[in-house]
């Protein structure tokens, strides 16, 4: 009886081409399910913050400043977050960071309900949440490869991305309804509650001990991740491509302006606009869960996906029809997801387990720094020339950056067969 129960938790070699192969592993399954619930709450919160700031300030620059207050802590602390993820128990680190994020959401709830909320308070709490994320994200990303065998890593990353995009669909859509019905505070309250799901999942999983972890937190340990990236050009090229494309192409911060002043669809339409990229990303993530392991020409596929992301962004900026805008935003999400999953597969496949936390933190600077700084840039351009021009210009810039990388980065163009 005991042996039978053991086999039900740890399966015997699920098929490589099974869409849900990674979910056969108990710890990954629990971590994945808890993460979806928590991430849905987080996406609700981020949509609500942008909406609340625009209601308070009616300024595209005020919206763009959200990105600044998020990116500065990421740049300042993510390397140290990576060192900690490689030095201490990743489960313990996640329990601390997720608890901190829960308290910050609870603070937004109380301040909004009491009417004491102001712009500077939202920015400060946003910066505090970004600081916690700088320590949380490297541990979260580094933990995933230890929960499944390497041959199922692409499937696990595809499912992770799909779960994230499901959260992106559910969260903003629900946020739009809740804002219109109960107000912004209800969104913050539900977000705080959803953190309990991931806290419970992290508490019960038992990942293997990291072999060769950094012996102590030090500047040298932090720099080791940068040295590895420099010694692995393909990883550097992928990070630069991601930063450039998302810096120019990010349109998320300006969605409240499109919803209220351009497409005239209100808070519920805003929720749908915010969720549309995720809807496209879910479809792409599901497709990659089935067929991702069969893709061998990763480099060319990544370049085509990023170019498609840029083109969809340009078209969205020019659109004045709400249904068409939803379709175009879904296209940005689908193409970005294909690029993201393949980039993560390459990076995780080339990174030793003892360096996963630090490499995740370095990647985080590029992955989050690009769109957050891009939101600031988009806000300033929108103030002078309008939101549509800002988005079109950004998409064109992302397309030029992709073409430049395709021409100059030969190792990226020639990237093949990194799955195993």
MARTIFI-129702 format. One line per 2 residues: number of its first residue (from 1); their letters; for each residue x negated, y, z negated of C-alpha. Coordinates in pm, whole numbers. Example, Ala and Ser with C-alpha at 12.3 -4.5 7.8 and 13.67 -1.06 7.14 Angstrom:
REM residues 2
1> AS> -1230 -450 -780 | -1367 -106 -714
***
This chain:
REM residues 420
1> XX> 0 0 0 | -274 245 -89
3> XX> -465 168 229 | -152 223 439
5> XX> -91 559 273 | -448 660 342
7> XX> -418 584 712 | -102 796 738
9> XX> -296 1102 620 | -610 1049 828
11> XX> -516 900 1167 | -729 667 1373
13> XX> -861 871 1665 | -560 1057 1815
15> XX> -578 1098 2191 | -792 1383 2326
17> XX> -508 1495 2552 | -231 1499 2290
19> XX> -96 1853 2257 | -75 1825 1876
21> XX> -380 1608 1809 | -520 1842 1541
23> XX> -192 1829 1348 | -253 1460 1277
25> XX> -505 1575 1016 | -339 1658 685
27> XX> -557 1949 575 | -542 2123 911
29> XX> -165 2071 924 | -113 2230 582
31> XX> -352 2517 656 | -184 2579 993
33> XX> 172 2582 858 | 88 2807 564
35> XX> -102 3039 793 | 192 3084 1032
37> XX> 423 3195 750 | 166 3436 608
39> XX> 68 3576 949 | 432 3639 1038
41> XX> 457 3854 727 | 134 4035 813
43> XX> 258 4116 1164 | 581 4247 1016
45> XX> 378 4471 789 | 157 4607 1068
47> XX> 458 4688 1285 | 627 4859 989
49> XX> 317 5065 908 | 296 5202 1262
51> XX> 667 5284 1265 | 656 5451 924
53> XX> 354 5662 1015 | 516 5782 1336
55> XX> 833 5875 1144 | 624 6069 891
57> XX> 388 6245 1131 | 531 6223 1488
59> XX> 172 6225 1613 | -17 5987 1843
61> XX> -338 6081 1662 | -183 5974 1330
63> XX> -107 5639 1491 | -460 5615 1630
65> XX> -607 5679 1285 | -466 5344 1172
67> XX> -735 5184 1385 | -1007 5397 1230
69> XX> -907 5306 875 | -904 4940 971
71> XX> -1229 4926 1164 | -1460 5111 923
73> XX> -1423 4851 643 | -1457 4572 900
75> XX> -1789 4710 1022 | -1908 4785 670
77> XX> -1819 4456 501 | -1765 4178 755
79> XX> -2132 4068 762 | -2121 4025 385
81> XX> -1793 3840 422 | -1967 3601 657
83> XX> -2253 3545 413 | -2008 3469 133
85> XX> -1817 3230 361 | -2142 3037 414
87> XX> -2254 3062 51 | -1956 2992 -175
89> XX> -1655 2762 -155 | -1449 2892 140
91> XX> -1128 2780 -30 | -1206 2986 -338
93> XX> -1288 3290 -127 | -959 3259 61
95> XX> -762 3232 -264 | -917 3560 -380
97> XX> -869 3751 -54 | -513 3631 3
99> XX> -419 3728 -354 | -563 4076 -295
101> XX> -365 4114 28 | -48 4009 -156
103> XX> -102 4282 -417 | -159 4546 -148
105> XX> 169 4456 24 | 345 4473 -310
107> XX> 197 4822 -361 | 337 4938 -25
109> XX> 675 4802 -130 | 682 4991 -460
111> XX> 553 5318 -316 | 808 5313 -33
113> XX> 1101 5222 -259 | 1015 5501 -505
115> XX> 972 5759 -228 | 616 5831 -338
117> XX> 460 5709 -14 | 253 5949 194
119> XX> 27 5927 496 | -292 5923 292
121> XX> -159 5640 73 | -79 5428 378
123> XX> -426 5491 519 | -597 5404 189
125> XX> -399 5082 147 | -467 4997 513
127> XX> -840 5041 449 | -819 4823 138
129> XX> -638 4551 334 | -904 4571 606
131> XX> -1173 4529 340 | -1005 4214 211
133> XX> -969 4091 570 | -1342 4144 626
135> XX> -1401 3872 365 | -1093 3665 449
137> XX> -1128 3620 825 | -1482 3471 834
139> XX> -1384 3215 570 | -1061 3131 752
141> XX> -1228 3090 1092 | -1525 2898 950
143> XX> -1294 2658 765 | -1102 2536 1072
145> XX> -1385 2334 1238 | -1435 2140 915
147> XX> -1071 2029 913 | -1078 1840 1247
149> XX> -1337 1639 1443 | -1531 1838 1699
151> XX> -1362 1668 1994 | -1029 1813 1876
153> XX> -1167 2163 1809 | -1026 2315 2129
155> XX> -687 2169 2041 | -710 2307 1686
157> XX> -806 2652 1814 | -523 2641 2070
159> XX> -275 2548 1799 | -417 2820 1575
161> XX> -371 3076 1850 | -22 2949 1928
163> XX> 68 2969 1560 | -63 3325 1547
165> XX> 141 3421 1851 | 454 3257 1711
167> XX> 398 3474 1405 | 354 3775 1633
169> XX> 687 3701 1799 | 880 3637 1478
171> XX> 718 3907 1266 | 768 4225 1473
173> XX> 1109 4115 1602 | 1230 4055 1247
175> XX> 1063 4378 1134 | 1262 4578 1390
177> XX> 1590 4432 1262 | 1497 4478 897
179> XX> 1382 4838 947 | 1709 4925 1119
181> XX> 1919 4743 855 | 1741 4773 520
183> XX> 1448 5009 572 | 1071 4974 583
185> XX> 1036 4864 219 | 1217 4537 291
187> XX> 946 4446 544 | 668 4507 293
189> XX> 847 4299 29 | 890 3998 259
191> XX> 526 4026 366 | 415 4005 2
193> XX> 624 3692 -50 | 486 3516 260
195> XX> 133 3517 117 | 249 3250 -127
197> XX> 267 2999 160 | -98 3024 259
199> XX> -209 3041 -106 | -31 2710 -170
201> XX> -185 2551 141 | -539 2664 58
203> XX> -502 2541 -298 | -419 2182 -199
205> XX> -654 2119 96 | -991 1953 39
207> XX> -1235 2033 322 | -1582 1871 323
209> XX> -1874 2048 158 | -2076 2269 398
211> XX> -2421 2124 467 | -2710 2369 478
213> XX> -2520 2668 341 | -2707 2989 264
215> XX> -2860 2957 -85 | -2768 3308 -198
217> XX> -2617 3635 -83 | -2895 3847 65
219> XX> -2976 4085 348 | -3182 3811 509
221> XX> -2884 3575 507 | -2669 3841 672
223> XX> -2930 3913 939 | -2963 3543 1019
225> XX> -2627 3552 1196 | -2739 3846 1410
227> XX> -3061 3663 1496 | -2868 3358 1607
229> XX> -2644 3572 1828 | -2948 3739 1985
231> XX> -3103 3398 2051 | -2782 3277 2220
233> XX> -2713 3520 2507 | -2385 3365 2613
235> XX> -2230 3437 2272 | -2351 3797 2290
237> XX> -2207 3840 2639 | -1869 3703 2533
239> XX> -1854 3939 2235 | -1947 4243 2446
241> XX> -1684 4149 2705 | -1420 4117 2433
243> XX> -1515 4451 2276 | -1513 4642 2605
245> XX> -1184 4499 2728 | -994 4555 2404
247> XX> -1146 4899 2343 | -1009 5026 2672
249> XX> -703 4808 2707 | -536 4817 2364
251> XX> -189 4977 2380 | -40 4850 2054
253> XX> -85 5170 1854 | 120 5372 2104
255> XX> 419 5135 2116 | 629 5350 1876
257> XX> 597 5637 2128 | 703 5412 2417
259> XX> 997 5278 2214 | 1130 5616 2092
261> XX> 1033 5870 2357 | 969 5686 2687
263> XX> 1188 5376 2700 | 1442 5505 2441
265> XX> 1509 5166 2278 | 1479 5253 1906
267> XX> 1340 5040 1624 | 1487 4711 1746
269> XX> 1346 4766 2094 | 1016 4854 1928
271> XX> 1017 4518 1754 | 1068 4343 2088
273> XX> 791 4544 2255 | 555 4460 1968
275> XX> 648 4091 1993 | 634 4063 2375
277> XX> 257 4003 2402 | 292 3724 2150
279> XX> 571 3561 2350 | 341 3540 2650
281> XX> 59 3422 2426 | 272 3137 2290
283> XX> 326 3005 2641 | -45 3032 2718
285> XX> -139 2870 2387 | 95 2576 2446
287> XX> -45 2529 2797 | -400 2529 2661
289> XX> -304 2284 2389 | -213 2041 2668
291> XX> -479 2125 2926 | -750 2327 2749
293> XX> -985 2030 2708 | -977 1976 3085
295> XX> -1106 2323 3169 | -1472 2294 3264
297> XX> -1544 2629 3432 | -1494 2832 3114
299> XX> -1694 3136 3225 | -1502 3214 3547
301> XX> -1168 3144 3376 | -1254 3387 3094
303> XX> -1347 3662 3342 | -1027 3614 3544
305> XX> -818 3615 3225 | -971 3941 3101
307> XX> -924 4103 3443 | -557 3996 3438
309> XX> -521 4146 3089 | -651 4479 3223
311> XX> -415 4474 3524 | -109 4398 3310
313> XX> -206 4688 3081 | -223 4932 3373
315> XX> 117 4822 3499 | 273 4848 3153
317> XX> 151 5207 3119 | 319 5293 3451
319> XX> 649 5111 3376 | 965 5300 3279
321> XX> 1198 4999 3268 | 1237 4820 2936
323> XX> 1276 4463 3076 | 976 4509 3307
325> XX> 771 4648 3018 | 850 4337 2813
327> XX> 734 4111 3097 | 412 4307 3148
329> XX> 332 4305 2775 | 394 3929 2776
331> XX> 139 3908 3057 | -121 4091 2846
333> XX> -63 3844 2564 | -87 3536 2785
335> XX> -408 3642 2959 | -570 3762 2635
337> XX> -491 3430 2467 | -653 3225 2744
339> XX> -967 3436 2711 | -965 3430 2330
341> XX> -924 3053 2292 | -1196 2973 2543
343> XX> -1432 3227 2385 | -1371 3080 2041
345> XX> -1429 2728 2171 | -1763 2830 2320
347> XX> -1874 3016 2007 | -1767 2745 1763
349> XX> -1918 2474 1983 | -2259 2644 1988
351> XX> -2270 2752 1621 | -2410 2527 1344
353> XX> -2168 2470 1056 | -2395 2647 807
355> XX> -2375 2965 1018 | -2006 2958 1103
357> XX> -1906 3216 844 | -2173 3463 948
359> XX> -2106 3416 1318 | -1734 3460 1256
361> XX> -1809 3786 1078 | -2027 3912 1362
363> XX> -1754 3817 1608 | -1503 3996 1388
365> XX> -1686 4326 1438 | -1641 4291 1813
367> XX> -1299 4121 1806 | -1137 4373 1571
369> XX> -1364 4670 1630 | -1272 4693 1998
371> XX> -894 4723 1963 | -905 4933 1645
373> XX> -1146 5189 1789 | -948 5166 2111
375> XX> -635 5268 1923 | -813 5579 1799
377> XX> -933 5662 2151 | -584 5600 2290
379> XX> -430 5830 2031 | -655 6124 2121
381> XX> -606 6074 2495 | -229 6044 2446
383> XX> -220 6372 2252 | -375 6557 2546
385> XX> -234 6371 2847 | 55 6159 2720
387> XX> 89 5795 2615 | 147 5648 2964
389> XX> -167 5810 3106 | -366 5689 2805
391> XX> -258 5327 2859 | -314 5335 3237
393> XX> -659 5489 3191 | -749 5232 2927
395> XX> -642 4940 3144 | -847 5075 3433
397> XX> -1147 5109 3202 | -1106 4747 3090
399> XX> -1098 4633 3453 | -1418 4823 3534
401> XX> -1588 4677 3224 | -1487 4324 3327
403> XX> -1622 4374 3678 | -1950 4506 3537
405> XX> -1986 4198 3314 | -1903 3965 3603
407> XX> -2180 4121 3810 | -2447 4153 3540
409> XX> -2396 3846 3319 | -2496 3548 3531
411> XX> -2497 3303 3240 | -2134 3396 3171
413> XX> -2035 3343 3534 | -2208 3004 3533
415> XX> -2070 2885 3197 | -1947 2526 3224
417> XX> -1864 2222 3012 | -1906 2351 2656
419> XX> -1636 2131 2499 | -1864 1854 2377
***
